[in-house]
Amino acid sequence: MDECPRCQSPLERFSLGDAETLACNGCGFADVPVEHESKEFRYESWQDAFHRFYEQ
């Protein structure tokens, strides 16, 4: 059985379809790949926000 890299508790294996991951109930560790790149944030005026809202 795999051990948690943080607290050495036993890891549980979860799968859904073809996806599979390991997680620790002890400390909350989850072996999930994460993208850490941030995307450029575009500020929006209230007027633009209202136009976007009413267009949908």
CHARMM-style PDB file with segment names, atoms N, HN, CA, C and O in Angstrom:
ATOM      1  N   MET     1       0.847  -1.188   0.000  1.00  0.00      PROA
ATOM      2  CA  MET     1       0.000   0.000   0.000  1.00  0.00      PROA
ATOM      3  C   MET     1       0.888   1.244   0.000  1.00  0.00      PROA
ATOM      4  O   MET     1       1.937   1.275   0.643  1.00  0.00      PROA
ATOM      5  N   ASP     2       0.454   2.252  -0.721  1.00  0.00      PROA
ATOM      6  HN  ASP     2      -0.399   2.228  -1.243  1.00  0.00      PROA
ATOM      7  CA  ASP     2       1.209   3.500  -0.810  1.00  0.00      PROA
ATOM      8  C   ASP     2       1.044   4.325   0.461  1.00  0.00      PROA
ATOM      9  O   ASP     2       0.000   4.293   1.112  1.00  0.00      PROA
ATOM     10  N   GLU     3       2.104   5.067   0.799  1.00  0.00      PROA
ATOM     11  HN  GLU     3       2.952   5.093   0.270  1.00  0.00      PROA
ATOM     12  CA  GLU     3       2.068   5.951   1.962  1.00  0.00      PROA
ATOM     13  C   GLU     3       2.039   7.402   1.514  1.00  0.00      PROA
ATOM     14  O   GLU     3       2.613   7.746   0.480  1.00  0.00      PROA
ATOM     15  N   CYS     4       1.380   8.249   2.279  1.00  0.00      PROA
ATOM     16  HN  CYS     4       0.914   7.969   3.119  1.00  0.00      PROA
ATOM     17  CA  CYS     4       1.293   9.674   2.008  1.00  0.00      PROA
ATOM     18  C   CYS     4       2.676  10.303   2.123  1.00  0.00      PROA
ATOM     19  O   CYS     4       3.386  10.043   3.094  1.00  0.00      PROA
ATOM     20  N   PRO     5       3.073  11.123   1.156  1.00  0.00      PROA
ATOM     21  CA  PRO     5       4.378  11.777   1.237  1.00  0.00      PROA
ATOM     22  C   PRO     5       4.446  12.846   2.323  1.00  0.00      PROA
ATOM     23  O   PRO     5       5.541  13.253   2.713  1.00  0.00      PROA
ATOM     24  N   ARG     6       3.309  13.304   2.813  1.00  0.00      PROA
ATOM     25  HN  ARG     6       2.420  12.974   2.496  1.00  0.00      PROA
ATOM     26  CA  ARG     6       3.291  14.321   3.872  1.00  0.00      PROA
ATOM     27  C   ARG     6       3.297  13.710   5.269  1.00  0.00      PROA
ATOM     28  O   ARG     6       4.121  14.074   6.108  1.00  0.00      PROA
ATOM     29  N   CYS     7       2.369  12.775   5.518  1.00  0.00      PROA
ATOM     30  HN  CYS     7       1.699  12.479   4.836  1.00  0.00      PROA
ATOM     31  CA  CYS     7       2.204  12.287   6.901  1.00  0.00      PROA
ATOM     32  C   CYS     7       2.397  10.783   7.050  1.00  0.00      PROA
ATOM     33  O   CYS     7       2.237  10.249   8.147  1.00  0.00      PROA
ATOM     34  N   GLN     8       2.738  10.093   5.965  1.00  0.00      PROA
ATOM     35  HN  GLN     8       2.869  10.527   5.073  1.00  0.00      PROA
ATOM     36  CA  GLN     8       2.996   8.657   5.929  1.00  0.00      PROA
ATOM     37  C   GLN     8       1.784   7.798   6.292  1.00  0.00      PROA
ATOM     38  O   GLN     8       1.954   6.617   6.597  1.00  0.00      PROA
ATOM     39  N   SER     9       0.576   8.345   6.271  1.00  0.00      PROA
ATOM     40  HN  SER     9       0.438   9.304   6.023  1.00  0.00      PROA
ATOM     41  CA  SER     9      -0.643   7.553   6.449  1.00  0.00      PROA
ATOM     42  C   SER     9      -0.905   6.768   5.163  1.00  0.00      PROA
ATOM     43  O   SER     9      -0.389   7.121   4.102  1.00  0.00      PROA
ATOM     44  N   PRO    10      -1.698   5.716   5.256  1.00  0.00      PROA
ATOM     45  CA  PRO    10      -2.041   4.970   4.036  1.00  0.00      PROA
ATOM     46  C   PRO    10      -2.865   5.841   3.075  1.00  0.00      PROA
ATOM     47  O   PRO    10      -3.746   6.589   3.499  1.00  0.00      PROA
ATOM     48  N   LEU    11      -2.564   5.731   1.792  1.00  0.00      PROA
ATOM     49  HN  LEU    11      -1.848   5.124   1.448  1.00  0.00      PROA
ATOM     50  CA  LEU    11      -3.304   6.463   0.771  1.00  0.00      PROA
ATOM     51  C   LEU    11      -4.440   5.616   0.234  1.00  0.00      PROA
ATOM     52  O   LEU    11      -4.318   4.395   0.137  1.00  0.00      PROA
ATOM     53  N   GLU    12      -5.539   6.257  -0.114  1.00  0.00      PROA
ATOM     54  HN  GLU    12      -5.638   7.249  -0.035  1.00  0.00      PROA
ATOM     55  CA  GLU    12      -6.651   5.576  -0.756  1.00  0.00      PROA
ATOM     56  C   GLU    12      -6.605   5.881  -2.244  1.00  0.00      PROA
ATOM     57  O   GLU    12      -6.251   6.988  -2.650  1.00  0.00      PROA
ATOM     58  N   ARG    13      -6.961   4.903  -3.044  1.00  0.00      PROA
ATOM     59  HN  ARG    13      -7.248   4.004  -2.714  1.00  0.00      PROA
ATOM     60  CA  ARG    13      -6.969   5.057  -4.498  1.00  0.00      PROA
ATOM     61  C   ARG    13      -8.407   5.273  -4.947  1.00  0.00      PROA
ATOM     62  O   ARG    13      -9.303   4.499  -4.610  1.00  0.00      PROA
ATOM     63  N   PHE    14      -8.611   6.345  -5.716  1.00  0.00      PROA
ATOM     64  HN  PHE    14      -7.883   6.974  -5.990  1.00  0.00      PROA
ATOM     65  CA  PHE    14      -9.927   6.660  -6.259  1.00  0.00      PROA
ATOM     66  C   PHE    14      -9.833   6.650  -7.775  1.00  0.00      PROA
ATOM     67  O   PHE    14      -8.840   7.100  -8.346  1.00  0.00      PROA
ATOM     68  N   SER    15     -10.873   6.134  -8.426  1.00  0.00      PROA
ATOM     69  HN  SER    15     -11.680   5.768  -7.962  1.00  0.00      PROA
ATOM     70  CA  SER    15     -10.885   6.136  -9.885  1.00  0.00      PROA
ATOM     71  C   SER    15     -12.288   6.471 -10.380  1.00  0.00      PROA
ATOM     72  O   SER    15     -13.298   6.147  -9.755  1.00  0.00      PROA
ATOM     73  N   LEU    16     -12.298   7.130 -11.524  1.00  0.00      PROA
ATOM     74  HN  LEU    16     -11.478   7.393 -12.031  1.00  0.00      PROA
ATOM     75  CA  LEU    16     -13.541   7.481 -12.195  1.00  0.00      PROA
ATOM     76  C   LEU    16     -13.275   7.350 -13.687  1.00  0.00      PROA
ATOM     77  O   LEU    16     -12.548   8.154 -14.271  1.00  0.00      PROA
ATOM     78  N   GLY    17     -13.863   6.342 -14.293  1.00  0.00      PROA
ATOM     79  HN  GLY    17     -14.453   5.689 -13.819  1.00  0.00      PROA
ATOM     80  CA  GLY    17     -13.569   6.083 -15.702  1.00  0.00      PROA
ATOM     81  C   GLY    17     -12.107   5.726 -15.869  1.00  0.00      PROA
ATOM     82  O   GLY    17     -11.611   4.804 -15.221  1.00  0.00      PROA
ATOM     83  N   ASP    18     -11.414   6.452 -16.734  1.00  0.00      PROA
ATOM     84  HN  ASP    18     -11.818   7.201 -17.260  1.00  0.00      PROA
ATOM     85  CA  ASP    18      -9.989   6.209 -16.971  1.00  0.00      PROA
ATOM     86  C   ASP    18      -9.090   6.985 -16.018  1.00  0.00      PROA
ATOM     87  O   ASP    18      -7.885   6.736 -15.970  1.00  0.00      PROA
ATOM     88  N   ALA    19      -9.655   7.922 -15.258  1.00  0.00      PROA
ATOM     89  HN  ALA    19     -10.634   8.124 -15.298  1.00  0.00      PROA
ATOM     90  CA  ALA    19      -8.857   8.759 -14.351  1.00  0.00      PROA
ATOM     91  C   ALA    19      -8.707   8.063 -13.003  1.00  0.00      PROA
ATOM     92  O   ALA    19      -9.630   7.417 -12.508  1.00  0.00      PROA
ATOM     93  N   GLU    20      -7.513   8.214 -12.423  1.00  0.00      PROA
ATOM     94  HN  GLU    20      -6.763   8.739 -12.825  1.00  0.00      PROA
ATOM     95  CA  GLU    20      -7.226   7.610 -11.117  1.00  0.00      PROA
ATOM     96  C   GLU    20      -6.329   8.540 -10.320  1.00  0.00      PROA
ATOM     97  O   GLU    20      -5.443   9.183 -10.883  1.00  0.00      PROA
ATOM     98  N   THR    21      -6.550   8.619  -9.008  1.00  0.00      PROA
ATOM     99  HN  THR    21      -7.269   8.096  -8.550  1.00  0.00      PROA
ATOM    100  CA  THR    21      -5.705   9.452  -8.152  1.00  0.00      PROA
ATOM    101  C   THR    21      -5.586   8.817  -6.778  1.00  0.00      PROA
ATOM    102  O   THR    21      -6.358   7.927  -6.421  1.00  0.00      PROA
ATOM    103  N   LEU    22      -4.613   9.284  -6.014  1.00  0.00      PROA
ATOM    104  HN  LEU    22      -3.986  10.007  -6.303  1.00  0.00      PROA
ATOM    105  CA  LEU    22      -4.411   8.847  -4.637  1.00  0.00      PROA
ATOM    106  C   LEU    22      -4.736  10.007  -3.705  1.00  0.00      PROA
ATOM    107  O   LEU    22      -4.478  11.165  -4.033  1.00  0.00      PROA
ATOM    108  N   ALA    23      -5.303   9.695  -2.543  1.00  0.00      PROA
ATOM    109  HN  ALA    23      -5.512   8.755  -2.276  1.00  0.00      PROA
ATOM    110  CA  ALA    23      -5.651  10.740  -1.579  1.00  0.00      PROA
ATOM    111  C   ALA    23      -5.435  10.231  -0.165  1.00  0.00      PROA
ATOM    112  O   ALA    23      -5.507   9.031   0.096  1.00  0.00      PROA
ATOM    113  N   CYS    24      -5.167  11.165   0.747  1.00  0.00      PROA
ATOM    114  HN  CYS    24      -5.108  12.141   0.535  1.00  0.00      PROA
ATOM    115  CA  CYS    24      -4.932  10.851   2.153  1.00  0.00      PROA
ATOM    116  C   CYS    24      -6.047  11.444   3.007  1.00  0.00      PROA
ATOM    117  O   CYS    24      -6.310  12.645   2.943  1.00  0.00      PROA
ATOM    118  N   ASN    25      -6.693  10.616   3.793  1.00  0.00      PROA
ATOM    119  HN  ASN    25      -6.480   9.641   3.845  1.00  0.00      PROA
ATOM    120  CA  ASN    25      -7.731  11.106   4.714  1.00  0.00      PROA
ATOM    121  C   ASN    25      -7.120  11.793   5.926  1.00  0.00      PROA
ATOM    122  O   ASN    25      -7.783  12.590   6.590  1.00  0.00      PROA
ATOM    123  N   GLY    26      -5.860  11.490   6.217  1.00  0.00      PROA
ATOM    124  HN  GLY    26      -5.321  10.843   5.678  1.00  0.00      PROA
ATOM    125  CA  GLY    26      -5.209  12.057   7.391  1.00  0.00      PROA
ATOM    126  C   GLY    26      -4.902  13.540   7.270  1.00  0.00      PROA
ATOM    127  O   GLY    26      -5.223  14.322   8.164  1.00  0.00      PROA
ATOM    128  N   CYS    27      -4.272  13.929   6.146  1.00  0.00      PROA
ATOM    129  HN  CYS    27      -4.012  13.293   5.420  1.00  0.00      PROA
ATOM    130  CA  CYS    27      -3.848  15.330   6.015  1.00  0.00      PROA
ATOM    131  C   CYS    27      -4.498  16.053   4.844  1.00  0.00      PROA
ATOM    132  O   CYS    27      -4.317  17.261   4.694  1.00  0.00      PROA
ATOM    133  N   GLY    28      -5.252  15.338   4.009  1.00  0.00      PROA
ATOM    134  HN  GLY    28      -5.399  14.356   4.131  1.00  0.00      PROA
ATOM    135  CA  GLY    28      -5.922  15.981   2.892  1.00  0.00      PROA
ATOM    136  C   GLY    28      -5.111  16.011   1.611  1.00  0.00      PROA
ATOM    137  O   GLY    28      -5.549  16.601   0.624  1.00  0.00      PROA
ATOM    138  N   PHE    29      -3.937  15.388   1.600  1.00  0.00      PROA
ATOM    139  HN  PHE    29      -3.581  14.909   2.402  1.00  0.00      PROA
ATOM    140  CA  PHE    29      -3.120  15.346   0.385  1.00  0.00      PROA
ATOM    141  C   PHE    29      -3.899  14.669  -0.732  1.00  0.00      PROA
ATOM    142  O   PHE    29      -4.568  13.661  -0.504  1.00  0.00      PROA
ATOM    143  N   ALA    30      -3.816  15.221  -1.940  1.00  0.00      PROA
ATOM    144  HN  ALA    30      -3.273  16.040  -2.126  1.00  0.00      PROA
ATOM    145  CA  ALA    30      -4.405  14.597  -3.121  1.00  0.00      PROA
ATOM    146  C   ALA    30      -3.384  14.659  -4.246  1.00  0.00      PROA
ATOM    147  O   ALA    30      -2.834  15.721  -4.539  1.00  0.00      PROA
ATOM    148  N   ASP    31      -3.137  13.539  -4.862  1.00  0.00      PROA
ATOM    149  HN  ASP    31      -3.583  12.676  -4.624  1.00  0.00      PROA
ATOM    150  CA  ASP    31      -2.161  13.455  -5.945  1.00  0.00      PROA
ATOM    151  C   ASP    31      -2.850  13.830  -7.253  1.00  0.00      PROA
ATOM    152  O   ASP    31      -3.112  12.980  -8.103  1.00  0.00      PROA
ATOM    153  N   VAL    32      -3.141  15.141  -7.395  1.00  0.00      PROA
ATOM    154  HN  VAL    32      -2.928  15.832  -6.704  1.00  0.00      PROA
ATOM    155  CA  VAL    32      -3.845  15.654  -8.567  1.00  0.00      PROA
ATOM    156  C   VAL    32      -2.953  16.675  -9.251  1.00  0.00      PROA
ATOM    157  O   VAL    32      -2.491  17.621  -8.613  1.00  0.00      PROA
ATOM    158  N   PRO    33      -2.703  16.493 -10.553  1.00  0.00      PROA
ATOM    159  CA  PRO    33      -1.874  17.483 -11.250  1.00  0.00      PROA
ATOM    160  C   PRO    33      -2.590  18.829 -11.320  1.00  0.00      PROA
ATOM    161  O   PRO    33      -3.797  18.893 -11.555  1.00  0.00      PROA
ATOM    162  N   VAL    34      -1.832  19.897 -11.113  1.00  0.00      PROA
ATOM    163  HN  VAL    34      -0.852  19.845 -10.922  1.00  0.00      PROA
ATOM    164  CA  VAL    34      -2.399  21.244 -11.087  1.00  0.00      PROA
ATOM    165  C   VAL    34      -1.582  22.147 -12.004  1.00  0.00      PROA
ATOM    166  O   VAL    34      -0.353  22.077 -12.023  1.00  0.00      PROA
ATOM    167  N   GLU    35      -2.262  22.982 -12.751  1.00  0.00      PROA
ATOM    168  HN  GLU    35      -3.260  23.040 -12.735  1.00  0.00      PROA
ATOM    169  CA  GLU    35      -1.581  23.964 -13.587  1.00  0.00      PROA
ATOM    170  C   GLU    35      -1.459  25.246 -12.772  1.00  0.00      PROA
ATOM    171  O   GLU    35      -2.462  25.797 -12.319  1.00  0.00      PROA
ATOM    172  N   HSD    36      -0.227  25.719 -12.587  1.00  0.00      PROA
ATOM    173  HN  HSD    36       0.588  25.272 -12.955  1.00  0.00      PROA
ATOM    174  CA  HSD    36       0.007  26.883 -11.737  1.00  0.00      PROA
ATOM    175  C   HSD    36       0.191  28.180 -12.515  1.00  0.00      PROA
ATOM    176  O   HSD    36       0.507  29.212 -11.924  1.00  0.00      PROA
ATOM    177  N   GLU    37       0.002  28.144 -13.814  1.00  0.00      PROA
ATOM    178  HN  GLU    37      -0.254  27.306 -14.295  1.00  0.00      PROA
ATOM    179  CA  GLU    37       0.133  29.361 -14.604  1.00  0.00      PROA
ATOM    180  C   GLU    37      -1.130  30.199 -14.460  1.00  0.00      PROA
ATOM    181  O   GLU    37      -2.245  29.683 -14.546  1.00  0.00      PROA
ATOM    182  N   SER    38      -0.944  31.477 -14.242  1.00  0.00      PROA
ATOM    183  HN  SER    38      -0.038  31.895 -14.172  1.00  0.00      PROA
ATOM    184  CA  SER    38      -2.108  32.352 -14.163  1.00  0.00      PROA
ATOM    185  C   SER    38      -2.341  33.002 -15.515  1.00  0.00      PROA
ATOM    186  O   SER    38      -1.405  33.287 -16.261  1.00  0.00      PROA
ATOM    187  N   LYS    39      -3.581  33.223 -15.804  1.00  0.00      PROA
ATOM    188  HN  LYS    39      -4.342  32.991 -15.198  1.00  0.00      PROA
ATOM    189  CA  LYS    39      -3.939  33.884 -17.046  1.00  0.00      PROA
ATOM    190  C   LYS    39      -4.087  35.364 -16.780  1.00  0.00      PROA
ATOM    191  O   LYS    39      -4.462  35.780 -15.683  1.00  0.00      PROA
ATOM    192  N   GLU    40      -3.788  36.155 -17.794  1.00  0.00      PROA
ATOM    193  HN  GLU    40      -3.483  35.818 -18.685  1.00  0.00      PROA
ATOM    194  CA  GLU    40      -3.879  37.600 -17.647  1.00  0.00      PROA
ATOM    195  C   GLU    40      -5.324  37.983 -17.353  1.00  0.00      PROA
ATOM    196  O   GLU    40      -6.238  37.593 -18.080  1.00  0.00      PROA
ATOM    197  N   PHE    41      -5.523  38.738 -16.297  1.00  0.00      PROA
ATOM    198  HN  PHE    41      -4.781  39.055 -15.707  1.00  0.00      PROA
ATOM    199  CA  PHE    41      -6.862  39.155 -15.892  1.00  0.00      PROA
ATOM    200  C   PHE    41      -7.221  40.445 -16.605  1.00  0.00      PROA
ATOM    201  O   PHE    41      -6.455  41.408 -16.587  1.00  0.00      PROA
ATOM    202  N   ARG    42      -8.372  40.459 -17.223  1.00  0.00      PROA
ATOM    203  HN  ARG    42      -8.993  39.676 -17.237  1.00  0.00      PROA
ATOM    204  CA  ARG    42      -8.842  41.638 -17.932  1.00  0.00      PROA
ATOM    205  C   ARG    42      -9.910  42.296 -17.075  1.00  0.00      PROA
ATOM    206  O   ARG    42     -10.939  41.688 -16.781  1.00  0.00      PROA
ATOM    207  N   TYR    43      -9.666  43.541 -16.676  1.00  0.00      PROA
ATOM    208  HN  TYR    43      -8.830  44.035 -16.915  1.00  0.00      PROA
ATOM    209  CA  TYR    43     -10.659  44.266 -15.891  1.00  0.00      PROA
ATOM    210  C   TYR    43     -11.809  44.673 -16.784  1.00  0.00      PROA
ATOM    211  O   TYR    43     -11.624  44.987 -17.960  1.00  0.00      PROA
ATOM    212  N   GLU    44     -12.971  44.664 -16.222  1.00  0.00      PROA
ATOM    213  HN  GLU    44     -13.121  44.409 -15.267  1.00  0.00      PROA
ATOM    214  CA  GLU    44     -14.177  44.938 -16.979  1.00  0.00      PROA
ATOM    215  C   GLU    44     -14.948  46.056 -16.281  1.00  0.00      PROA
ATOM    216  O   GLU    44     -15.110  46.046 -15.060  1.00  0.00      PROA
ATOM    217  N   SER    45     -15.413  47.004 -17.061  1.00  0.00      PROA
ATOM    218  HN  SER    45     -15.281  47.012 -18.052  1.00  0.00      PROA
ATOM    219  CA  SER    45     -16.195  48.096 -16.474  1.00  0.00      PROA
ATOM    220  C   SER    45     -17.593  47.564 -16.137  1.00  0.00      PROA
ATOM    221  O   SER    45     -18.012  46.525 -16.646  1.00  0.00      PROA
ATOM    222  N   TRP    46     -18.298  48.286 -15.280  1.00  0.00      PROA
ATOM    223  HN  TRP    46     -17.957  49.131 -14.867  1.00  0.00      PROA
ATOM    224  CA  TRP    46     -19.672  47.907 -14.954  1.00  0.00      PROA
ATOM    225  C   TRP    46     -20.525  47.901 -16.224  1.00  0.00      PROA
ATOM    226  O   TRP    46     -21.363  47.018 -16.406  1.00  0.00      PROA
ATOM    227  N   GLN    47     -20.315  48.872 -17.088  1.00  0.00      PROA
ATOM    228  HN  GLN    47     -19.635  49.589 -16.940  1.00  0.00      PROA
ATOM    229  CA  GLN    47     -21.097  48.952 -18.320  1.00  0.00      PROA
ATOM    230  C   GLN    47     -20.858  47.710 -19.188  1.00  0.00      PROA
ATOM    231  O   GLN    47     -21.808  47.134 -19.719  1.00  0.00      PROA
ATOM    232  N   ASP    48     -19.597  47.297 -19.333  1.00  0.00      PROA
ATOM    233  HN  ASP    48     -18.825  47.765 -18.902  1.00  0.00      PROA
ATOM    234  CA  ASP    48     -19.278  46.092 -20.101  1.00  0.00      PROA
ATOM    235  C   ASP    48     -19.896  44.854 -19.458  1.00  0.00      PROA
ATOM    236  O   ASP    48     -20.397  43.974 -20.158  1.00  0.00      PROA
ATOM    237  N   ALA    49     -19.862  44.783 -18.133  1.00  0.00      PROA
ATOM    238  HN  ALA    49     -19.455  45.497 -17.564  1.00  0.00      PROA
ATOM    239  CA  ALA    49     -20.440  43.640 -17.423  1.00  0.00      PROA
ATOM    240  C   ALA    49     -21.943  43.561 -17.659  1.00  0.00      PROA
ATOM    241  O   ALA    49     -22.473  42.474 -17.891  1.00  0.00      PROA
ATOM    242  N   PHE    50     -22.642  44.700 -17.604  1.00  0.00      PROA
ATOM    243  HN  PHE    50     -22.212  45.583 -17.416  1.00  0.00      PROA
ATOM    244  CA  PHE    50     -24.081  44.699 -17.858  1.00  0.00      PROA
ATOM    245  C   PHE    50     -24.385  44.296 -19.297  1.00  0.00      PROA
ATOM    246  O   PHE    50     -25.336  43.553 -19.543  1.00  0.00      PROA
ATOM    247  N   HSD    51     -23.586  44.779 -20.250  1.00  0.00      PROA
ATOM    248  HN  HSD    51     -22.814  45.382 -20.050  1.00  0.00      PROA
ATOM    249  CA  HSD    51     -23.782  44.405 -21.649  1.00  0.00      PROA
ATOM    250  C   HSD    51     -23.591  42.881 -21.811  1.00  0.00      PROA
ATOM    251  O   HSD    51     -24.384  42.225 -22.486  1.00  0.00      PROA
ATOM    252  N   ARG    52     -22.554  42.336 -21.199  1.00  0.00      PROA
ATOM    253  HN  ARG    52     -21.910  42.869 -20.651  1.00  0.00      PROA
ATOM    254  CA  ARG    52     -22.286  40.907 -21.288  1.00  0.00      PROA
ATOM    255  C   ARG    52     -23.430  40.121 -20.666  1.00  0.00      PROA
ATOM    256  O   ARG    52     -23.843  39.096 -21.210  1.00  0.00      PROA
ATOM    257  N   PHE    53     -23.947  40.588 -19.531  1.00  0.00      PROA
ATOM    258  HN  PHE    53     -23.611  41.420 -19.090  1.00  0.00      PROA
ATOM    259  CA  PHE    53     -25.038  39.902 -18.840  1.00  0.00      PROA
ATOM    260  C   PHE    53     -26.309  39.876 -19.695  1.00  0.00      PROA
ATOM    261  O   PHE    53     -26.958  38.838 -19.819  1.00  0.00      PROA
ATOM    262  N   TYR    54     -26.654  41.010 -20.276  1.00  0.00      PROA
ATOM    263  HN  TYR    54     -26.126  41.854 -20.175  1.00  0.00      PROA
ATOM    264  CA  TYR    54     -27.910  41.099 -21.022  1.00  0.00      PROA
ATOM    265  C   TYR    54     -27.817  40.486 -22.414  1.00  0.00      PROA
ATOM    266  O   TYR    54     -28.845  40.203 -23.028  1.00  0.00      PROA
ATOM    267  N   GLU    55     -26.602  40.274 -22.925  1.00  0.00      PROA
ATOM    268  HN  GLU    55     -25.767  40.503 -22.426  1.00  0.00      PROA
ATOM    269  CA  GLU    55     -26.452  39.629 -24.223  1.00  0.00      PROA
ATOM    270  C   GLU    55     -26.699  38.126 -24.149  1.00  0.00      PROA
ATOM    271  O   GLU    55     -27.055  37.505 -25.151  1.00  0.00      PROA
ATOM    272  N   GLN    56     -26.514  37.541 -22.976  1.00  0.00      PROA
ATOM    273  HN  GLN    56     -26.225  38.045 -22.162  1.00  0.00      PROA
ATOM    274  CA  GLN    56     -26.651  36.067 -22.846  1.00  0.00      PROA
ATOM    275  C   GLN    56     -28.063  35.650 -22.605  1.00  0.00      PROA
ATOM    276  OT1 GLN    56     -28.341  34.458 -22.475  1.00  0.00      PROA
TER     277      GLN     56
END
